[in-house]
Amino acid sequence: MCPAFTTGTPTDGAPSEALDHIPVLLAEVIGALAPRADGVYLDGTFGAGGYSTAMLEAAPCIVWAIDRDPEALVRGDALSARFPGRLNLLQGRFGDMADLLSARGITGVDGVALDLGVSSMQIDDRTRGFSFLRDGPLDMRMEKSGRSAADVVNTLSEKELADIIFTYGEERHARRVARAIVEARRERPFSRTLRLADVIRAEVRRSQDGIDPATRTFQALRIYVNDELGELERGLLGAEKMLRPGGILAVVSFHSLEDRIVKTFLKARSGAAIRPSRHTPASLGAPTATATFTPVSRRPIGPSEGEMTRNPRSRSARLRVAARTAAPSLTSIAGGLT
């Protein structure tokens, strides 16, 4: 979701509905889902509604859309009015899709689309605190509740911060960054994004590919604050439970941590196994005797040259697609994945 394309200038307040928002790999996702008349589909990361709109326009189907950000659902009201009775918006986490849908009497769906990460509307709205390029409150909470990024950097120990920055940001200078954060907060607590970014930039050199030195640390804090990898694991298990036989799972990820989890899960659920990463529970990558998914493509699908030219943020996007088999859900396998 992070590299979705936007045009216009970033807003100082809530994102404007006038900003164009085109999700990456849109044609590829809709082509994989192949919406049909009377089908039921889940857009687990509604955002600005790009995937939901495309599904609804492709066929007279029903779409259930989930988003944890209350602002996204406010933007979705106009879209609901455009497709009366066909678009249903739910506030919550896509990791809870089974409970959210079951509570509405939905026992199965024909397709699930997940566009992972933070949306461009959230990044471009400086009041949300996701961006290291524009000053704003150091927040990063998708749901606007719970512990903020400021709470994390101001209260956790140096070791805890270093572990978060290394694990979720893959920042090799994590210890140096954590030490600088702890030293700077002794002067005064962090409350703004640019101050944190400046502290990081003083410790980490800009890479040869031009990536801002603050990128990895901000990514790590965002993932930690929102439990994004845990949410992804729960979402994959939820999709396995809710998809009908032949139903399609389409997941767009934007960095290696997300893609590794999706790859590990789908390969294991197709009856194979790969070595789990440190981010993936061993049981999630354990081979299964009965395949619950069949990969549609053995390799991830990336954006075309044309899309990358139109939308530079799409460069890192990867789409993995799999079809649900008729085998029972395996969410109760060893390891406590429920």
TAQUIDA-V881016 format. One record per pair of residues at least 4 apart in sequence whose ideal C-beta (glycine too) atoms are under 8 Angstrom apart, sorted by sequence separation. I is the first residue (numbers start at 1). J is the second residue. D is the distance in Angstrom with one decimal. If there is no record, write none. Layout:
BEGIN
i:I j:J d:D
i:I j:J d:D
END
This chain:
BEGIN
i:11 j:15 d:5.4
i:15 j:19 d:5.9
i:22 j:26 d:6.4
i:25 j:29 d:5.5
i:26 j:30 d:6.3
i:27 j:31 d:5.9
i:28 j:32 d:6.4
i:29 j:33 d:6.4
i:30 j:34 d:7.8
i:35 j:39 d:5.7
i:49 j:53 d:5.3
i:50 j:54 d:6.5
i:51 j:55 d:6.3
i:52 j:56 d:6.3
i:53 j:57 d:6.1
i:54 j:58 d:6.2
i:55 j:59 d:7.5
i:69 j:73 d:7.5
i:70 j:74 d:6.7
i:71 j:75 d:6.7
i:72 j:76 d:6.4
i:73 j:77 d:7.4
i:75 j:79 d:7.8
i:76 j:80 d:6.0
i:77 j:81 d:6.7
i:78 j:82 d:6.7
i:79 j:83 d:6.7
i:80 j:84 d:7.3
i:83 j:87 d:4.5
i:92 j:96 d:5.3
i:96 j:100 d:5.3
i:97 j:101 d:5.8
i:98 j:102 d:5.9
i:99 j:103 d:6.3
i:100 j:104 d:7.2
i:102 j:106 d:6.7
i:118 j:122 d:4.9
i:119 j:123 d:7.1
i:120 j:124 d:5.7
i:121 j:125 d:6.2
i:141 j:145 d:6.4
i:147 j:151 d:4.5
i:148 j:152 d:7.3
i:149 j:153 d:6.4
i:150 j:154 d:5.8
i:151 j:155 d:5.9
i:152 j:156 d:5.7
i:156 j:160 d:4.0
i:157 j:161 d:7.0
i:158 j:162 d:6.2
i:159 j:163 d:6.3
i:160 j:164 d:6.5
i:161 j:165 d:6.2
i:162 j:166 d:6.0
i:163 j:167 d:5.8
i:164 j:168 d:5.8
i:165 j:169 d:5.0
i:166 j:170 d:7.1
i:173 j:177 d:5.7
i:174 j:178 d:6.1
i:175 j:179 d:6.3
i:176 j:180 d:6.5
i:177 j:181 d:6.4
i:178 j:182 d:6.5
i:179 j:183 d:6.3
i:180 j:184 d:6.1
i:181 j:185 d:6.3
i:182 j:186 d:7.1
i:183 j:187 d:7.9
i:185 j:189 d:5.5
i:191 j:195 d:7.6
i:192 j:196 d:7.3
i:193 j:197 d:6.1
i:194 j:198 d:6.1
i:195 j:199 d:6.6
i:196 j:200 d:6.5
i:197 j:201 d:6.2
i:198 j:202 d:6.5
i:199 j:203 d:7.2
i:200 j:204 d:5.9
i:206 j:210 d:6.7
i:207 j:211 d:4.9
i:211 j:215 d:5.2
i:214 j:218 d:5.4
i:215 j:219 d:6.3
i:216 j:220 d:6.3
i:217 j:221 d:6.5
i:218 j:222 d:6.3
i:219 j:223 d:6.2
i:220 j:224 d:6.2
i:221 j:225 d:6.0
i:222 j:226 d:6.3
i:223 j:227 d:7.9
i:227 j:231 d:5.6
i:228 j:232 d:6.4
i:229 j:233 d:6.7
i:230 j:234 d:6.5
i:231 j:235 d:6.1
i:232 j:236 d:6.5
i:233 j:237 d:6.7
i:234 j:238 d:6.1
i:235 j:239 d:6.3
i:236 j:240 d:6.6
i:237 j:241 d:6.6
i:238 j:242 d:6.1
i:239 j:243 d:5.7
i:243 j:247 d:3.5
i:254 j:258 d:6.6
i:255 j:259 d:7.1
i:256 j:260 d:5.8
i:257 j:261 d:7.0
i:258 j:262 d:6.5
i:259 j:263 d:5.9
i:260 j:264 d:6.1
i:261 j:265 d:6.3
i:262 j:266 d:6.2
i:263 j:267 d:6.1
i:264 j:268 d:6.2
i:265 j:269 d:6.0
i:266 j:270 d:6.2
i:268 j:272 d:6.7
i:276 j:280 d:4.3
i:280 j:284 d:5.1
i:281 j:285 d:7.7
i:282 j:286 d:6.3
i:288 j:292 d:6.8
i:297 j:301 d:6.2
i:303 j:307 d:4.0
i:304 j:308 d:7.1
i:305 j:309 d:6.3
i:306 j:310 d:6.4
i:307 j:311 d:5.9
i:308 j:312 d:6.6
i:333 j:337 d:6.5
i:11 j:16 d:5.8
i:30 j:35 d:7.0
i:56 j:61 d:6.8
i:67 j:72 d:4.0
i:82 j:87 d:7.9
i:101 j:106 d:3.9
i:102 j:107 d:6.9
i:118 j:123 d:6.0
i:123 j:128 d:7.7
i:125 j:130 d:8.0
i:126 j:131 d:6.3
i:131 j:136 d:6.9
i:139 j:144 d:8.0
i:141 j:146 d:5.9
i:147 j:152 d:6.4
i:156 j:161 d:5.2
i:164 j:169 d:7.7
i:166 j:171 d:6.0
i:169 j:174 d:7.1
i:185 j:190 d:5.9
i:190 j:195 d:6.1
i:201 j:206 d:7.9
i:206 j:211 d:7.2
i:223 j:228 d:4.5
i:226 j:231 d:7.2
i:243 j:248 d:7.6
i:253 j:258 d:3.6
i:267 j:272 d:4.8
i:268 j:273 d:5.4
i:276 j:281 d:7.1
i:280 j:285 d:5.4
i:303 j:308 d:5.2
i:332 j:337 d:7.7
i:23 j:29 d:7.5
i:35 j:41 d:6.1
i:43 j:49 d:7.8
i:45 j:51 d:8.0
i:46 j:52 d:6.2
i:55 j:61 d:6.2
i:67 j:73 d:5.9
i:101 j:107 d:7.9
i:122 j:128 d:5.0
i:141 j:147 d:7.8
i:165 j:171 d:4.9
i:166 j:172 d:7.6
i:171 j:177 d:6.4
i:184 j:190 d:7.3
i:190 j:196 d:5.3
i:206 j:212 d:6.9
i:207 j:213 d:7.6
i:222 j:228 d:7.3
i:223 j:229 d:6.3
i:243 j:249 d:6.3
i:253 j:259 d:4.3
i:267 j:273 d:6.8
i:268 j:274 d:7.5
i:276 j:282 d:5.4
i:308 j:314 d:5.7
i:331 j:337 d:5.8
i:332 j:338 d:6.7
i:56 j:63 d:5.7
i:80 j:87 d:4.9
i:123 j:130 d:4.9
i:124 j:131 d:7.4
i:129 j:136 d:4.9
i:141 j:148 d:5.5
i:206 j:213 d:5.6
i:267 j:274 d:5.3
i:307 j:314 d:5.4
i:308 j:315 d:5.3
i:331 j:338 d:6.1
i:8 j:16 d:7.4
i:11 j:19 d:7.7
i:33 j:41 d:6.5
i:43 j:51 d:4.9
i:55 j:63 d:5.2
i:79 j:87 d:6.0
i:80 j:88 d:7.8
i:92 j:100 d:5.1
i:101 j:109 d:7.2
i:122 j:130 d:5.3
i:123 j:131 d:5.3
i:126 j:134 d:4.3
i:128 j:136 d:6.9
i:129 j:137 d:4.8
i:140 j:148 d:6.6
i:141 j:149 d:7.8
i:153 j:161 d:6.8
i:156 j:164 d:7.5
i:166 j:174 d:3.7
i:205 j:213 d:6.5
i:276 j:284 d:6.8
i:303 j:311 d:7.6
i:43 j:52 d:4.5
i:67 j:76 d:7.7
i:80 j:89 d:6.1
i:126 j:135 d:6.6
i:127 j:136 d:5.6
i:129 j:138 d:5.2
i:130 j:139 d:7.8
i:139 j:148 d:4.9
i:140 j:149 d:4.1
i:152 j:161 d:7.6
i:165 j:174 d:4.0
i:166 j:175 d:7.8
i:181 j:190 d:7.4
i:204 j:213 d:3.8
i:253 j:262 d:5.9
i:276 j:285 d:3.7
i:8 j:18 d:6.9
i:90 j:100 d:5.2
i:126 j:136 d:3.7
i:127 j:137 d:6.7
i:129 j:139 d:3.3
i:130 j:140 d:5.5
i:138 j:148 d:6.8
i:139 j:149 d:6.2
i:203 j:213 d:7.7
i:204 j:214 d:7.8
i:239 j:249 d:5.0
i:264 j:274 d:5.9
i:275 j:285 d:7.4
i:8 j:19 d:4.9
i:52 j:63 d:5.0
i:65 j:76 d:6.7
i:76 j:87 d:7.5
i:128 j:139 d:5.9
i:129 j:140 d:5.2
i:137 j:148 d:8.0
i:138 j:149 d:4.9
i:139 j:150 d:7.0
i:163 j:174 d:7.6
i:184 j:195 d:7.8
i:201 j:212 d:7.6
i:251 j:262 d:5.0
i:263 j:274 d:7.3
i:274 j:285 d:6.2
i:303 j:314 d:4.4
i:7 j:19 d:6.7
i:8 j:20 d:7.2
i:43 j:55 d:7.0
i:77 j:89 d:7.8
i:118 j:130 d:5.5
i:127 j:139 d:7.9
i:128 j:140 d:7.2
i:138 j:150 d:4.1
i:152 j:164 d:7.5
i:162 j:174 d:4.7
i:165 j:177 d:5.6
i:201 j:213 d:4.8
i:264 j:276 d:5.7
i:273 j:285 d:6.2
i:303 j:315 d:7.0
i:6 j:19 d:5.2
i:7 j:20 d:4.8
i:52 j:65 d:4.9
i:76 j:89 d:4.9
i:137 j:150 d:7.3
i:162 j:175 d:4.7
i:165 j:178 d:6.1
i:200 j:213 d:5.7
i:201 j:214 d:6.0
i:236 j:249 d:7.9
i:264 j:277 d:6.9
i:273 j:286 d:6.3
i:6 j:20 d:6.5
i:41 j:55 d:5.3
i:90 j:104 d:7.8
i:200 j:214 d:4.5
i:273 j:287 d:3.7
i:303 j:317 d:5.5
i:5 j:20 d:7.2
i:6 j:21 d:5.7
i:97 j:112 d:7.5
i:138 j:153 d:7.1
i:162 j:177 d:7.5
i:181 j:196 d:7.3
i:184 j:199 d:4.9
i:197 j:212 d:7.8
i:236 j:251 d:7.8
i:265 j:280 d:7.7
i:272 j:287 d:6.0
i:302 j:317 d:6.6
i:5 j:21 d:6.9
i:49 j:65 d:7.1
i:73 j:89 d:5.1
i:88 j:104 d:7.4
i:161 j:177 d:7.8
i:162 j:178 d:3.8
i:261 j:277 d:7.6
i:264 j:280 d:5.0
i:268 j:284 d:6.8
i:271 j:287 d:6.1
i:302 j:318 d:6.0
i:4 j:21 d:5.7
i:5 j:22 d:4.7
i:161 j:178 d:3.9
i:162 j:179 d:7.8
i:197 j:214 d:4.1
i:200 j:217 d:5.2
i:249 j:266 d:7.9
i:260 j:277 d:5.0
i:268 j:285 d:4.9
i:271 j:288 d:6.0
i:301 j:318 d:7.1
i:302 j:319 d:7.6
i:4 j:22 d:6.7
i:5 j:23 d:8.0
i:73 j:91 d:5.5
i:181 j:199 d:6.2
i:196 j:214 d:7.4
i:261 j:279 d:6.3
i:267 j:285 d:7.6
i:268 j:286 d:5.8
i:271 j:289 d:7.5
i:300 j:318 d:3.9
i:301 j:319 d:4.2
i:4 j:23 d:5.0
i:5 j:24 d:7.3
i:46 j:65 d:4.0
i:129 j:148 d:7.5
i:159 j:178 d:7.5
i:180 j:199 d:5.3
i:181 j:200 d:7.9
i:260 j:279 d:6.7
i:261 j:280 d:5.3
i:265 j:284 d:5.7
i:268 j:287 d:5.6
i:269 j:288 d:6.0
i:271 j:290 d:7.6
i:300 j:319 d:6.1
i:301 j:320 d:7.7
i:4 j:24 d:6.2
i:35 j:55 d:4.8
i:39 j:59 d:6.7
i:41 j:61 d:5.9
i:43 j:63 d:5.9
i:46 j:66 d:6.3
i:47 j:67 d:6.7
i:63 j:83 d:7.8
i:94 j:114 d:6.3
i:122 j:142 d:7.0
i:129 j:149 d:6.4
i:158 j:178 d:4.9
i:161 j:181 d:6.0
i:180 j:200 d:7.3
i:257 j:277 d:7.9
i:260 j:280 d:6.8
i:264 j:284 d:6.3
i:265 j:285 d:7.2
i:268 j:288 d:6.2
i:271 j:291 d:4.3
i:300 j:320 d:5.2
i:301 j:321 d:7.3
i:3 j:24 d:5.8
i:30 j:51 d:7.4
i:35 j:56 d:8.0
i:40 j:61 d:6.9
i:41 j:62 d:7.1
i:42 j:63 d:7.5
i:43 j:64 d:7.4
i:44 j:65 d:8.0
i:45 j:66 d:7.4
i:46 j:67 d:4.0
i:70 j:91 d:6.2
i:129 j:150 d:8.0
i:158 j:179 d:5.9
i:161 j:182 d:7.1
i:196 j:217 d:7.8
i:197 j:218 d:7.4
i:264 j:285 d:4.2
i:270 j:291 d:5.0
i:1 j:23 d:7.4
i:29 j:51 d:6.2
i:33 j:55 d:6.7
i:37 j:59 d:5.2
i:38 j:60 d:7.2
i:39 j:61 d:4.4
i:40 j:62 d:4.8
i:41 j:63 d:5.1
i:42 j:64 d:5.1
i:43 j:65 d:4.3
i:44 j:66 d:5.2
i:45 j:67 d:6.6
i:65 j:87 d:6.5
i:67 j:89 d:7.6
i:177 j:199 d:8.0
i:180 j:202 d:6.8
i:196 j:218 d:7.9
i:257 j:279 d:5.6
i:269 j:291 d:6.5
i:35 j:58 d:4.4
i:36 j:59 d:5.3
i:37 j:60 d:5.0
i:38 j:61 d:6.7
i:39 j:62 d:7.2
i:40 j:63 d:7.9
i:41 j:64 d:7.3
i:42 j:65 d:7.5
i:43 j:66 d:7.2
i:63 j:86 d:6.5
i:65 j:88 d:6.9
i:67 j:90 d:7.9
i:68 j:91 d:7.1
i:158 j:181 d:7.9
i:177 j:200 d:5.6
i:180 j:203 d:4.8
i:261 j:284 d:7.4
i:269 j:292 d:4.8
i:270 j:293 d:5.4
i:297 j:320 d:7.5
i:23 j:47 d:7.1
i:26 j:50 d:6.2
i:30 j:54 d:4.8
i:35 j:59 d:4.1
i:37 j:61 d:6.6
i:38 j:62 d:7.7
i:40 j:64 d:7.2
i:42 j:66 d:7.1
i:48 j:72 d:7.3
i:52 j:76 d:7.8
i:62 j:86 d:5.6
i:63 j:87 d:5.2
i:64 j:88 d:4.9
i:65 j:89 d:5.3
i:66 j:90 d:4.9
i:67 j:91 d:6.7
i:68 j:92 d:6.4
i:118 j:142 d:7.1
i:158 j:182 d:4.7
i:269 j:293 d:4.4
i:270 j:294 d:6.1
i:297 j:321 d:5.8
i:23 j:48 d:7.8
i:26 j:51 d:7.0
i:29 j:54 d:7.8
i:30 j:55 d:6.6
i:36 j:61 d:6.6
i:47 j:72 d:5.8
i:61 j:86 d:7.1
i:63 j:88 d:7.1
i:65 j:90 d:6.9
i:66 j:91 d:7.7
i:67 j:92 d:8.0
i:68 j:93 d:5.0
i:157 j:182 d:7.9
i:193 j:218 d:8.0
i:236 j:261 d:7.5
i:270 j:295 d:5.7
i:295 j:320 d:7.7
i:296 j:321 d:4.1
i:21 j:47 d:7.2
i:35 j:61 d:4.8
i:46 j:72 d:5.3
i:49 j:75 d:7.1
i:53 j:79 d:6.4
i:60 j:86 d:7.4
i:62 j:88 d:7.3
i:64 j:90 d:6.5
i:66 j:92 d:5.6
i:68 j:94 d:7.9
i:177 j:203 d:5.4
i:232 j:258 d:6.1
i:236 j:262 d:7.0
i:295 j:321 d:7.4
i:296 j:322 d:5.9
i:21 j:48 d:3.8
i:23 j:50 d:3.9
i:46 j:73 d:7.2
i:48 j:75 d:6.3
i:49 j:76 d:5.6
i:52 j:79 d:6.8
i:56 j:83 d:4.9
i:66 j:93 d:7.3
i:176 j:203 d:5.0
i:177 j:204 d:6.5
i:266 j:293 d:5.6
i:295 j:322 d:5.0
i:296 j:323 d:5.8
i:22 j:50 d:6.0
i:23 j:51 d:5.7
i:26 j:54 d:5.9
i:30 j:58 d:5.8
i:66 j:94 d:5.0
i:153 j:181 d:5.5
i:176 j:204 d:7.4
i:229 j:257 d:6.2
i:233 j:261 d:6.4
i:267 j:295 d:7.7
i:294 j:322 d:6.3
i:21 j:50 d:6.0
i:229 j:258 d:7.3
i:232 j:261 d:5.5
i:236 j:265 d:4.8
i:240 j:269 d:6.9
i:266 j:295 d:5.9
i:293 j:322 d:4.1
i:294 j:323 d:4.9
i:46 j:76 d:6.1
i:49 j:79 d:4.8
i:56 j:86 d:5.8
i:173 j:203 d:6.4
i:228 j:258 d:7.7
i:232 j:262 d:7.3
i:293 j:323 d:6.7
i:56 j:87 d:6.3
i:66 j:97 d:6.3
i:154 j:185 d:5.6
i:173 j:204 d:5.1
i:293 j:324 d:6.1
i:294 j:325 d:5.9
i:153 j:185 d:6.8
i:229 j:261 d:6.4
i:233 j:265 d:7.7
i:292 j:324 d:6.7
i:293 j:325 d:6.5
i:171 j:204 d:7.5
i:292 j:325 d:5.7
i:66 j:100 d:6.4
i:223 j:257 d:7.4
i:291 j:325 d:5.6
i:52 j:87 d:6.1
i:154 j:189 d:4.6
i:292 j:327 d:4.8
i:154 j:190 d:5.7
i:219 j:255 d:7.1
i:291 j:327 d:6.2
i:292 j:328 d:7.7
i:64 j:101 d:6.3
i:153 j:190 d:5.1
i:263 j:300 d:7.7
i:290 j:327 d:4.4
i:292 j:329 d:6.7
i:290 j:328 d:7.6
i:292 j:330 d:5.6
i:150 j:189 d:7.3
i:64 j:104 d:7.6
i:150 j:190 d:5.6
i:177 j:217 d:5.6
i:290 j:330 d:7.5
i:150 j:191 d:5.7
i:259 j:300 d:6.7
i:64 j:106 d:6.7
i:288 j:330 d:5.6
i:4 j:47 d:6.8
i:46 j:89 d:6.9
i:153 j:196 d:6.6
i:174 j:217 d:8.0
i:1 j:45 d:5.5
i:4 j:48 d:7.4
i:249 j:293 d:6.9
i:64 j:109 d:7.3
i:171 j:216 d:4.0
i:288 j:333 d:7.2
i:1 j:47 d:5.7
i:4 j:50 d:7.1
i:75 j:121 d:7.9
i:170 j:216 d:6.2
i:171 j:217 d:5.9
i:72 j:119 d:7.5
i:169 j:216 d:3.7
i:233 j:280 d:7.5
i:286 j:333 d:6.9
i:169 j:217 d:5.4
i:233 j:281 d:7.2
i:236 j:284 d:7.8
i:248 j:296 d:7.3
i:286 j:334 d:7.5
i:45 j:94 d:6.2
i:61 j:110 d:7.9
i:72 j:121 d:7.7
i:169 j:218 d:7.8
i:171 j:220 d:6.7
i:286 j:335 d:7.5
i:44 j:94 d:3.3
i:69 j:119 d:7.7
i:71 j:121 d:7.6
i:169 j:219 d:5.0
i:229 j:279 d:5.6
i:283 j:333 d:5.7
i:165 j:216 d:7.2
i:168 j:219 d:6.8
i:169 j:220 d:3.1
i:233 j:284 d:6.2
i:283 j:334 d:5.5
i:284 j:335 d:7.2
i:42 j:94 d:7.9
i:138 j:190 d:5.6
i:165 j:217 d:5.2
i:168 j:220 d:3.8
i:169 j:221 d:7.9
i:240 j:292 d:5.6
i:270 j:322 d:7.3
i:283 j:335 d:2.5
i:44 j:97 d:6.1
i:69 j:122 d:6.9
i:138 j:191 d:5.9
i:167 j:220 d:7.2
i:168 j:221 d:7.9
i:240 j:293 d:7.3
i:269 j:322 d:7.6
i:282 j:335 d:6.5
i:283 j:336 d:7.5
i:284 j:337 d:6.3
i:137 j:191 d:6.6
i:138 j:192 d:5.9
i:166 j:220 d:7.8
i:169 j:223 d:7.8
i:266 j:320 d:6.2
i:281 j:335 d:5.5
i:283 j:337 d:5.6
i:42 j:97 d:6.2
i:137 j:192 d:6.6
i:138 j:193 d:5.4
i:165 j:220 d:4.7
i:168 j:223 d:4.3
i:15 j:71 d:7.5
i:55 j:111 d:7.8
i:136 j:192 d:6.9
i:137 j:193 d:7.4
i:164 j:220 d:5.4
i:165 j:221 d:7.8
i:168 j:224 d:5.6
i:266 j:322 d:5.0
i:281 j:337 d:6.7
i:14 j:71 d:6.1
i:135 j:192 d:5.6
i:136 j:193 d:5.1
i:164 j:221 d:7.0
i:263 j:320 d:6.6
i:17 j:75 d:5.9
i:55 j:113 d:7.7
i:135 j:193 d:5.9
i:138 j:196 d:6.0
i:262 j:320 d:5.1
i:42 j:101 d:7.2
i:134 j:193 d:7.3
i:135 j:194 d:4.2
i:259 j:318 d:5.1
i:15 j:75 d:7.9
i:134 j:194 d:7.7
i:164 j:224 d:4.9
i:17 j:78 d:7.3
i:132 j:193 d:5.9
i:168 j:229 d:7.4
i:255 j:316 d:6.3
i:259 j:320 d:7.4
i:269 j:330 d:7.1
i:51 j:113 d:4.9
i:131 j:193 d:6.4
i:132 j:194 d:7.3
i:254 j:316 d:5.1
i:254 j:317 d:5.7
i:51 j:115 d:6.5
i:129 j:193 d:5.5
i:132 j:196 d:7.5
i:133 j:197 d:7.9
i:253 j:317 d:7.4
i:254 j:318 d:7.6
i:132 j:197 d:3.9
i:252 j:317 d:5.7
i:253 j:318 d:5.3
i:40 j:106 d:6.7
i:252 j:318 d:7.1
i:42 j:109 d:5.0
i:126 j:193 d:7.7
i:252 j:319 d:5.1
i:253 j:320 d:7.5
i:40 j:108 d:7.4
i:41 j:109 d:6.1
i:44 j:112 d:6.2
i:45 j:113 d:7.7
i:47 j:115 d:6.6
i:132 j:200 d:7.9
i:153 j:221 d:7.0
i:251 j:319 d:7.1
i:40 j:109 d:4.8
i:41 j:110 d:6.0
i:42 j:111 d:7.0
i:44 j:113 d:6.6
i:45 j:114 d:5.7
i:152 j:221 d:6.1
i:250 j:319 d:6.4
i:251 j:320 d:5.3
i:40 j:110 d:5.6
i:41 j:111 d:4.4
i:42 j:112 d:4.7
i:43 j:113 d:5.3
i:44 j:114 d:4.7
i:45 j:115 d:4.5
i:250 j:320 d:7.7
i:251 j:321 d:7.8
i:39 j:110 d:4.2
i:41 j:112 d:7.5
i:42 j:113 d:7.1
i:45 j:116 d:6.9
i:48 j:119 d:6.9
i:250 j:321 d:5.1
i:39 j:111 d:7.1
i:41 j:113 d:7.3
i:47 j:119 d:4.5
i:149 j:221 d:4.7
i:152 j:224 d:6.6
i:249 j:321 d:7.0
i:48 j:121 d:6.2
i:69 j:142 d:5.2
i:70 j:143 d:7.4
i:149 j:222 d:7.2
i:152 j:225 d:6.3
i:248 j:321 d:6.5
i:249 j:322 d:5.1
i:36 j:110 d:7.3
i:45 j:119 d:8.0
i:47 j:121 d:7.0
i:68 j:142 d:5.1
i:69 j:143 d:6.6
i:70 j:144 d:6.6
i:248 j:322 d:7.5
i:249 j:323 d:7.7
i:35 j:110 d:8.0
i:68 j:143 d:4.8
i:69 j:144 d:7.5
i:248 j:323 d:5.7
i:249 j:324 d:6.9
i:35 j:111 d:7.0
i:149 j:225 d:5.4
i:247 j:323 d:7.1
i:248 j:324 d:7.5
i:34 j:111 d:7.9
i:148 j:225 d:6.7
i:246 j:323 d:6.2
i:247 j:324 d:4.4
i:33 j:111 d:4.2
i:140 j:218 d:8.0
i:147 j:225 d:6.5
i:246 j:324 d:6.5
i:133 j:212 d:7.5
i:146 j:225 d:7.6
i:245 j:324 d:5.9
i:33 j:113 d:6.4
i:132 j:212 d:6.4
i:244 j:324 d:6.7
i:245 j:325 d:6.4
i:140 j:221 d:6.1
i:243 j:324 d:3.9
i:245 j:326 d:4.1
i:132 j:214 d:4.0
i:140 j:222 d:4.8
i:132 j:215 d:7.2
i:143 j:226 d:7.8
i:29 j:113 d:5.7
i:141 j:225 d:6.1
i:142 j:226 d:5.1
i:240 j:324 d:7.2
i:140 j:225 d:4.9
i:141 j:226 d:7.0
i:29 j:115 d:8.0
i:132 j:218 d:5.0
i:140 j:226 d:7.2
i:170 j:256 d:7.4
i:131 j:218 d:7.9
i:170 j:257 d:7.4
i:130 j:218 d:7.4
i:241 j:329 d:4.5
i:168 j:257 d:6.8
i:240 j:329 d:5.2
i:240 j:330 d:6.9
i:241 j:331 d:5.9
i:24 j:115 d:7.7
i:240 j:331 d:6.4
i:23 j:115 d:5.6
i:130 j:222 d:6.3
i:237 j:329 d:8.0
i:237 j:331 d:4.7
i:21 j:119 d:7.8
i:21 j:120 d:6.4
i:21 j:121 d:6.7
i:237 j:337 d:5.8
i:237 j:338 d:7.8
i:19 j:121 d:7.0
i:118 j:222 d:6.2
i:233 j:337 d:7.4
i:19 j:124 d:7.4
i:15 j:121 d:3.9
i:15 j:122 d:7.8
i:15 j:124 d:6.2
i:15 j:125 d:4.9
i:4 j:115 d:7.4
i:14 j:125 d:6.2
i:117 j:228 d:7.1
i:167 j:278 d:7.3
i:13 j:125 d:7.0
i:116 j:228 d:7.3
i:167 j:279 d:7.3
i:11 j:124 d:6.3
i:14 j:127 d:7.4
i:1 j:115 d:4.4
i:2 j:116 d:7.9
i:3 j:117 d:7.9
i:6 j:120 d:4.3
i:10 j:124 d:4.1
i:11 j:125 d:5.5
i:12 j:126 d:6.2
i:13 j:127 d:6.0
i:1 j:116 d:6.0
i:2 j:117 d:3.8
i:4 j:119 d:6.0
i:5 j:120 d:7.0
i:6 j:121 d:7.2
i:10 j:125 d:7.3
i:11 j:126 d:7.6
i:12 j:127 d:7.3
i:1 j:117 d:4.6
i:2 j:118 d:4.9
i:4 j:120 d:4.6
i:10 j:126 d:6.6
i:116 j:232 d:6.5
i:1 j:118 d:6.2
i:2 j:119 d:7.0
i:3 j:120 d:7.3
i:1 j:119 d:4.7
i:2 j:120 d:7.2
i:6 j:124 d:5.9
i:114 j:232 d:7.8
i:1 j:120 d:7.9
i:2 j:123 d:6.9
i:10 j:131 d:7.9
i:114 j:235 d:6.0
i:10 j:134 d:6.3
i:114 j:239 d:7.6
i:112 j:239 d:4.4
i:112 j:242 d:6.9
i:112 j:243 d:6.2
i:111 j:243 d:7.6
i:109 j:242 d:5.2
i:110 j:243 d:7.6
i:108 j:242 d:6.1
i:109 j:243 d:6.1
i:110 j:244 d:5.9
i:95 j:230 d:7.5
i:108 j:243 d:7.1
i:109 j:244 d:6.8
i:112 j:247 d:7.3
i:114 j:249 d:7.8
i:116 j:251 d:6.9
i:95 j:231 d:4.5
i:106 j:242 d:7.8
i:108 j:244 d:4.3
i:110 j:246 d:7.6
i:111 j:247 d:5.7
i:112 j:248 d:7.4
i:114 j:250 d:7.3
i:116 j:252 d:6.4
i:117 j:253 d:7.6
i:94 j:231 d:7.0
i:95 j:232 d:7.6
i:110 j:247 d:5.0
i:111 j:248 d:4.6
i:112 j:249 d:5.1
i:113 j:250 d:5.0
i:114 j:251 d:4.7
i:115 j:252 d:4.8
i:116 j:253 d:5.0
i:117 j:254 d:5.0
i:93 j:231 d:5.8
i:95 j:233 d:7.6
i:96 j:234 d:7.3
i:97 j:235 d:6.7
i:109 j:247 d:6.3
i:110 j:248 d:7.4
i:111 j:249 d:7.6
i:112 j:250 d:7.2
i:113 j:251 d:7.9
i:114 j:252 d:6.9
i:116 j:254 d:6.4
i:117 j:255 d:7.7
i:95 j:234 d:3.1
i:108 j:247 d:7.5
i:111 j:250 d:7.2
i:113 j:252 d:7.9
i:95 j:235 d:4.7
i:98 j:238 d:4.7
i:93 j:234 d:7.7
i:94 j:235 d:4.6
i:97 j:238 d:4.2
i:101 j:242 d:6.2
i:117 j:258 d:7.2
i:93 j:235 d:7.9
i:96 j:238 d:7.1
i:97 j:239 d:7.0
i:116 j:258 d:5.1
i:95 j:238 d:6.1
i:98 j:241 d:4.9
i:94 j:238 d:7.1
i:98 j:242 d:5.6
i:97 j:242 d:6.0
i:68 j:226 d:8.0
i:44 j:235 d:6.2
i:120 j:313 d:7.1
i:44 j:239 d:7.9
i:42 j:239 d:7.9
i:42 j:242 d:7.0
i:34 j:248 d:7.2
i:33 j:248 d:5.2
i:32 j:248 d:5.7
i:33 j:250 d:5.9
i:32 j:250 d:4.8
i:29 j:250 d:4.9
i:29 j:252 d:6.7
i:25 j:252 d:5.6
i:24 j:252 d:6.3
i:23 j:252 d:7.6
i:1 j:252 d:7.7
i:3 j:254 d:5.8
i:2 j:254 d:5.1
i:1 j:254 d:7.6
i:32 j:296 d:6.5
i:28 j:301 d:5.4
i:25 j:301 d:6.7
i:25 j:303 d:6.0
i:24 j:303 d:6.0
i:25 j:307 d:7.5
i:24 j:307 d:6.8
i:24 j:311 d:6.6
i:32 j:319 d:7.5
i:22 j:311 d:7.1
i:24 j:313 d:7.6
i:25 j:314 d:7.4
i:32 j:321 d:4.5
i:24 j:314 d:4.1
i:29 j:319 d:6.5
i:28 j:319 d:5.6
i:25 j:317 d:5.8
i:24 j:317 d:4.4
i:25 j:319 d:4.9
i:5 j:310 d:6.8
i:5 j:311 d:3.8
i:4 j:311 d:7.9
i:3 j:311 d:7.0
i:5 j:313 d:6.5
i:4 j:313 d:7.0
i:5 j:314 d:7.0
i:3 j:313 d:3.1
i:2 j:313 d:7.1
i:3 j:314 d:5.0
i:3 j:315 d:7.3
i:3 j:316 d:6.7
i:3 j:317 d:6.0
END
